[in-house]
Structure formats: structure tokens, C-alpha cells
């Protein structure tokens, strides 16, 4: 066991699952908007709203991560830490 503090790394499987989940969600949303029986401007509005939501979610998660790292707060959830 190692008690040395270090930057926590996610496993490749966890990273792959996160990327695949994001890709499936975006593809399903895009297909749903494309198949929607509405005018083109309504579908375009929904597509822009989804893109704005995704970019703001990425920004929010980065801001929260940066704030925690600068405060020196250790994450309370460490899924791959051996004890």
C-alpha cells in the first residue's frame, strides 16, 4: 500500500465507458431531433439548445474540479483506491 498523495487516475475502462456513454447519448439525441415531426427551425433550436447544454456542463465540471484542486480538498470518492 502506498500512502503518498498523488493525482488520481481513472482506468482505461472507466474512461472508455464515459466516452461511449457520452457518444450514445449525443447520437440518440441527434437522431431524436432529426426524426422529430416539426419544422426545421424547431429542430435547429433544439439542436442548439442541446449543444449549449453540453458545453455549459463541461465548463461547470471544469470549474468545480479547478476549485477543488486549488483548495487542496481531496475527493471524497475514490473508486479505484486500494486500502
C-alpha positions as CSV (number, residue, x, y, z in Angstrom):
1,X,0.0,0.0,0.0
2,X,1.1,3.5,-0.8
3,X,0.2,6.5,1.4
4,X,1.9,9.0,-0.9
5,X,-0.5,11.6,-2.2
6,X,-0.8,11.8,-6.0
7,X,-3.1,12.7,-8.7
8,X,-5.8,10.1,-9.1
9,X,-6.0,8.4,-12.5
10,X,-9.1,6.7,-13.9
11,X,-8.7,3.3,-15.5
12,X,-8.9,3.0,-19.3
13,X,-12.2,1.1,-18.9
14,X,-13.8,3.9,-16.9
15,X,-12.6,6.4,-19.4
16,X,-13.9,4.3,-22.3
17,X,-17.3,3.8,-20.6
18,X,-17.6,7.6,-20.1
19,X,-16.8,8.4,-23.7
20,X,-19.1,5.7,-25.1
21,X,-21.9,6.8,-22.8
22,X,-21.5,10.4,-24.0
23,X,-21.4,9.3,-27.6
24,X,-24.5,7.2,-27.3
25,X,-26.4,10.0,-25.5
26,X,-25.4,12.6,-28.1
27,X,-26.3,10.3,-31.0
28,X,-29.6,9.3,-29.6
29,X,-30.5,13.0,-29.0
30,X,-29.4,13.9,-32.5
31,X,-31.5,11.1,-34.1
32,X,-34.4,12.1,-31.9
33,X,-34.2,15.7,-33.0
34,X,-33.7,14.7,-36.7
35,X,-36.8,12.4,-36.6
36,X,-39.0,14.9,-34.8
37,X,-42.0,15.8,-36.9
38,X,-41.6,19.6,-36.5
39,X,-40.5,22.5,-38.6
40,X,-36.8,22.8,-39.4
41,X,-36.4,25.9,-37.2
42,X,-37.8,24.0,-34.2
43,X,-35.3,21.1,-34.7
44,X,-32.5,23.7,-35.2
45,X,-33.5,25.4,-31.9
46,X,-33.5,22.1,-30.1
47,X,-30.1,21.2,-31.5
48,X,-28.5,24.5,-30.5
49,X,-30.1,24.1,-27.0
50,X,-28.5,20.6,-26.6
51,X,-25.1,21.9,-27.8
52,X,-25.3,24.8,-25.3
53,X,-26.3,22.5,-22.5
54,X,-23.4,20.1,-23.2
55,X,-20.8,22.9,-23.4
56,X,-22.1,24.5,-20.2
57,X,-22.0,21.2,-18.4
58,X,-18.3,20.7,-19.5
59,X,-17.5,24.2,-18.3
60,X,-19.2,23.7,-15.0
61,X,-17.5,20.4,-14.3
62,X,-14.1,22.0,-15.1
63,X,-14.8,25.0,-12.8
64,X,-15.8,22.7,-10.0
65,X,-12.7,20.5,-10.5
66,X,-10.4,23.5,-10.6
67,X,-11.9,25.0,-7.4
68,X,-11.4,21.7,-5.6
69,X,-7.8,21.3,-6.8
70,X,-6.9,24.9,-5.8
71,X,-8.5,24.4,-2.3
72,X,-6.5,21.2,-1.8
73,X,-9.6,19.3,-1.0
74,X,-9.2,15.6,-1.6
75,X,-12.1,14.0,-3.4
76,X,-14.4,12.1,-1.1
77,X,-15.0,9.4,-3.7
78,X,-12.0,7.4,-4.8
79,X,-13.4,4.4,-6.8
80,X,-10.0,2.7,-7.6
81,X,-8.1,3.4,-4.4
82,X,-6.8,0.3,-2.6
83,X,-6.9,0.4,1.2
